Amino acid sequence: MGGIKYICLLALIIGASLLTIGEATSRRDVNAELNKIPASKWLQLVDSALDSVKRQKRLEENLLRSDITVRNGSLSHVQLLDTLPNLASKEDCQIALKILKSSLTVYNSECLPNDIDGDDCRSYLEEKPLPEGSSLRTECENLIRGNREGHHAFRRLLEDSHYRDGFYEMFPNSGNRQTVPAAWSISKDLYEPDNIQTYKQKIVDNNSNLGLAQWAQFVEHDLSKPVSQSMSNGAPIECCSRDQINLQPRHNHPACAPILYQPVGKYDVPHCLNYVRSALAVADCNFGGAEQLNQATGSLDLSQLYGFTAAAERKLRLLEGGLLRSTARGEYDSSMLPIATNTEGPSFCARENIGDGTCFVSGDSRVNSSPFSILIYTIFMRNHNNVAAELHQRNRRWSDEKLFQAAKAINVAIYRRVVIEEWLPAVLGNPLAAEIKRNHQKSALEVSNEFAVAAIRFYFSMLPNELQNLTKDNVVYGTEKNNEYVFISKELQTTNLFELKEEIYKPKLQYTSAKLNNILESLLNQEIMKMDAAYSGGVVWHKDTKPTHADILAFDIQRGRDHGLLPYHRYLESCVLSRPVNSWKDFENFIPKEGLDNLKTIYSSWADVDLIVGGISERPVRGSVGPTFSCIISEQFVNVLKQHEQNPDHKHAQLVREYSHFNGTKLLCLNSGLSAVPQNIFQLPSARNQMVSCADV
């Protein structure tokens, strides 16, 4: 299973998408039937759909009058911050929703009565332009012609989407063969007690530290941001009651797909976690099925730091000396991110009152998702300001704009170099990471659905409940074992810097530069957990009591279904096997026996296993992830690298070259108070990965 085989994904996709003779004949029959519809009827169908959108607005008004809204500080607020849409995304989604409703009107009134399958109907409509003369056609064309600053549809690695009606209907959760297990029940069934997780962490034969997971999250924030749908007036949608049970039917918004836990014991009670379906994207002005919107730019451009739009970027700038806003000036290696104001706060932290603790601001609502995230956003804010200050010293006459753009170009180039040269080999292994850089296939601009909502999310499986205090004041390097240092605590009991579940979008730590130094030093010295389908209790909710934090695995499973991802076996077939999967036995070479036995008890069929569940269950190869996720991540980075090659920044090329000596070690040394950093920042310190003195950098 060499690296080149994974890169063959696109060729396999092309082969898998070819129509058989029978399918081609069926398609001609569909065309003949639907081509009979006169132009006037197409206009009527669109008008009927627009009427249904108006009726939905009346429902939304009733929900707001009934106070069915997302309350600040609630669990629903946490999920909203992870998927917070900006104004442009809301506008895109409103038009896309009208197109989808028009397509569903055609399906229900013209396809179903004529026994035309949903997938065949959708395929026909994807080639059918919206009718001339309709207001929807005009709206759509105006949007397409505008400057969208990102906001593209996620693409699909395989041509098909996985919806019950071929367009948008998610497969239901129940007990018969036409259904799939509920997302929350899967997460609960896969959960293992945290004492077992801790034991597994210690026996993992993987020299990676927690920096690998930290950077995976940061890269995800850069390339991918699925956002939730909103009401027509922009208000967020709530799908659960205040006491976290399912709402009554009259209060259900059409965009709701709540994550429900049904009672199984005598004293068990139902629970509900808010899940609002992802915002839809306008790919073109044709009819068609649902495609989800990516609010991120889809390029390694630090848009999560600088903002996804020009207007957002301007708000983050000091507009002096080319600097980004921060909480301090002068000492750039100790400054902190800007603090959220009362008006900004609800867009960055899940608190009822913004004054209850620290809440930082950056270019993405996800900045406060964890202390790991806060740390790396801070590192790159400091690096920008350090570079801007250096440039200003050398070029006193440069304007703020010229300094800012030059510092940004250098910051982005340093970030890309660390991602491609250091982080990617840690994830995929050196051979596959090298093959990606040599690949010459044609690039695709958009980010794949499979990468965004499944493969890049692998890091959550690797996060522990706590970050141990592994600073130099608390540990010493002990004996060596297999060229790795064994840390010996100076204390009888290791202390923790924080518990992850206590910090997700609700920072409770008293953040200072010294605190960030402690977090950075400790994560460089703490071993990452092995990737498998059992997440730690810090990121999933497994108890029968009222949830106090979200269940990330359940959300990821639900989102995969929302986005119409095909089951796991389809990607295993295309990426690795080059043949159909026929039974559970075909998974045995990729998923360890214990994990496979668990999946057999959860899913009634191998054909139902969700991509995220199958992917994290696989045995890692070479790097940190299994072959299917290696394939999907590789395919995405081939496209990312090609985009960079095709769109070089000639204006700042010379300046960027001057900083080409920057690597991960230098980045961390110059933007923190650490005295030493490992030579490879994604590996634990060892005899093979010596500590580098920051005084020598």
Secondary structure as UniProt FT lines:
FT   HELIX           3..7
FT   HELIX           9..16
FT   HELIX           21..34
FT   TURN            35..36
FT   HELIX           39..65
FT   TURN            66..67
FT   TURN            72..73
FT   HELIX           75..82
FT   HELIX           87..106
FT   HELIX           107..111
FT   HELIX           112..114
FT   HELIX           118..125
FT   TURN            126..127
FT   TURN            132..133
FT   HELIX           135..145
FT   STRAND          152..153
FT   TURN            164..165
FT   TURN            177..178
FT   HELIX           183..190
FT   HELIX           194..203
FT   STRAND          208..209
FT   HELIX           211..223
FT   TURN            232..233
FT   TURN            242..243
FT   HELIX           249..251
FT   TURN            254..255
FT   STRAND          259..261
FT   TURN            266..267
FT   STRAND          271..273
FT   STRAND          292..294
FT   HELIX           303..306
FT   HELIX           310..316
FT   TURN            321..322
FT   TURN            332..334
FT   TURN            342..344
FT   HELIX           345..347
FT   TURN            354..355
FT   HELIX           365..368
FT   HELIX           371..394
FT   TURN            396..397
FT   HELIX           400..418
FT   HELIX           419..423
FT   HELIX           424..428
FT   HELIX           430..438
FT   HELIX           449..453
FT   HELIX           455..462
FT   STRAND          466..468
FT   TURN            472..474
FT   STRAND          475..481
FT   TURN            482..483
FT   STRAND          484..489
FT   STRAND          496..499
FT   HELIX           500..502
FT   TURN            503..505
FT   HELIX           513..525
FT   TURN            537..539
FT   HELIX           552..562
FT   TURN            563..564
FT   HELIX           568..572
FT   HELIX           573..577
FT   HELIX           584..587
FT   TURN            588..590
FT   HELIX           593..602
FT   HELIX           606..608
FT   HELIX           611..617
FT   HELIX           627..646
FT   HELIX           650..652
FT   HELIX           653..658
FT   TURN            659..661
FT   HELIX           664..670
FT   STRAND          676..678
FT   TURN            681..682
FT   STRAND          691..693
FT   HELIX           694..696
//
